[in-house]
Structure formats: structure tokens, C-alpha cells
Amino acid sequence: MNLNVEHLCVSFSEANIVRDVSLRVNNKQFVGLIGPNGCGKSTLLKSIYKVIKPRQGDVYLSELDVIKSSPRKVAQKLGVVGQFNELSFDFTVREMVAMGRTPHKGMLETDNQEDDSIVTAALHKVNLDTYAGRSYNSLSGGEKQRVILARVLAQQPEFMILDEPTNHLDIKYQLQILNIVKRLDIGILAALHDLTLAAQYCDYLYVMKEGQVAASGKPEDILTKELIGEVFDVACETYRNPVTGALGIAYLETR
Ligand SMILES: Nc1ncnc2c1ncn2[C@@H]1O[C@H](COP(=O)(O)OP(=O)(O)OP(=O)(O)O)[C@@H](O)[C@H]1O
């Protein structure tokens, strides 16, 4: 399933936060969205996954018109790992993950054996098998993040949007989450802050600045010291990591 965003504009009162953004994610492509704090990444993602109504523009998941379709219809195809995962009511970890099955169920339909095994497999995938009975609100930020990913895995989406999915996570779980997501082999659009991880995992990047796409391309083509300097206002040098061969970025000082 691919994602097509065309000329999207989002405004709050007089402020134009997302300004004429168009982007595309092909099926099975892992696309990163990078840019400084406040440039509009979350607002753009929220307007794609229907939390914010854009002032103008179109969003299509393959043939599905996301803006005109019901949330339920979209949730059958699109999984979202958002930025803040606090809850007012408490649920167990297993109940949270089981919610991922909701878009696939009828109004009065309860979970069946297949749903239960999907939930168990999702918990296992994020190493939370032994947490199933724990209260969600008692978990650490990183554990909550993994529960949310498990819920999205249980949803079995055909496309996934992630907003800073590695927030709160130590390096092991940062890599685990990105590996899990990458191996799903579906289209992914993820806002990421760590440019080295973005270079390592993403097939393609969109760079946002002040609500607009400032650059796009393959990580090795666009993550130059000039672009990083211009967009993030830091001095750096890029290099090939001698161990992994991946793109490395050495930050020198704030300009
Ligand atoms: N509901 C709102 N009303 C008014 N302004 C808002 C609203 N939501 C976001 N903004 C503003 O829009 C701008 C973009 O915010 P957004 O959260 O999209 O940035 P971001 O690129 O995701 O930042 P970060 O990297 O810090 O998460 C910010 O200046 C923010 O204060």
C-alpha cells in the first residue's frame, strides 16, 4: 500500500504550520521525516492520520481517500505510533494490545482465538510476554512505547506512521523497534530525530523546515554537512563509519 500526500496545508488560527507539503511513500518503502523542533513534522503526520483536519490538500492510501473515509475504515489499513501515550483510565498491557484488533471487529463481536494468538505474538515480538497482566500506567516510558508498537502490530496494518518511535528508548530497544518495523515490509513514514539512525534505516528522506519540504532524496545524497547546517543550524562533518560503512555525522559545535 502506498501513501500519496498532495499539497497539504494546515493552519492554526493565523499560523500556517504545514505549507503545501506533497510527499509519496511507495509500498514497502521506509521513508523518514526529519527536521528541527517545531518545523511541523507531528502536525503533518497528524493531518495524515486524521487527528487534525487540513485546510487544504489530499491524502491517499493507495485508492483510499483518507480525509473523506471514516476513522474505522482508515484504521483497518493504517497503524500509528504517536508521540504521547498517556492514558486517563488504566488497562492491562494485554488489553491495550488487544485494542489493536478493534478496527477488524464488528460492533458486538468479541475477540476469538485467532485474535488472542495475534495479541500474544505481538507481545512476544516486543519482548513483553511477561508484562501481559501489568497495568499500563505503571510502565516506564520505554515500556509504554513498546506496548503501543505491539498494539499496532496486532492491528496488522498495511501502512504505518510513526512519530518519534524511539523516544524514551535505550539503544537496544531503539534498534529493536526500527528492526521490527523495517521487517514488516510495508510502507512506513516515520518522523525521526536521530539523523544517523534515519540514514541507516530509511530508503528515502523528506527534510522539513518551517512547514515546508526543504529537501528530499536518498539519505546518502541529501545528508550533507551543508544541508544539516542550514536546516538544523549546527556545524558537522559527515563520514563513512569505518566499522559499519554507514553514513556517520560528527557534530562540531552549535553555530
Ligand atoms: N493545536 C495547535 N495550536 C497552535 N499551534 C500549534 C498547535 N499544534 C502545534 N502547534 C505549533 O505548530 C508548530 C509545529 O509543531 P509540531 O509539533 O508539528 O512540530 P514538530 O516538527 O513535530 O516538533 P518536535 O520535533 O519538537 O516534535 C509549533 O510551533 C507548535 O507550537
The ligand as a Gaussian input file, in Angstrom:
#p B3LYP/6-31G(d) Opt

LIG

0 1
 N       -3.038000      22.953000      18.243000
 C       -2.097000      23.875000      17.986000
 N       -2.381000      25.199000      18.071000
 C       -1.453000      26.131000      17.820000
 N       -0.185000      25.843000      17.433000
 C        0.163000      24.562000      17.346000
 C       -0.772000      23.501000      17.611000
 N       -0.138000      22.331000      17.421000
 C        1.130000      22.637000      17.049000
 N        1.305000      23.960000      17.003000
 C        2.555000      24.656000      16.640000
 O        2.936000      24.217000      15.365000
 C        4.355000      24.173000      15.265000
 C        4.778000      22.809000      14.763000
 O        4.564000      21.845000      15.781000
 P        4.873000      20.309000      15.553000
 O        4.524000      19.600000      16.826000
 O        4.219000      19.870000      14.317000
 O        6.443000      20.345000      15.336000
 P        7.491000      19.133000      15.228000
 O        8.287000      19.365000      14.000000
 O        6.797000      17.823000      15.343000
 O        8.382000      19.414000      16.512000
 P        9.188000      18.415000      17.503000
 O       10.398000      17.963000      16.755000
 O        9.539000      19.354000      18.633000
 O        8.271000      17.310000      17.929000
 C        4.898000      24.524000      16.654000
 O        5.309000      25.850000      16.657000
 C        3.710000      24.306000      17.560000
 O        3.766000      25.149000      18.680000

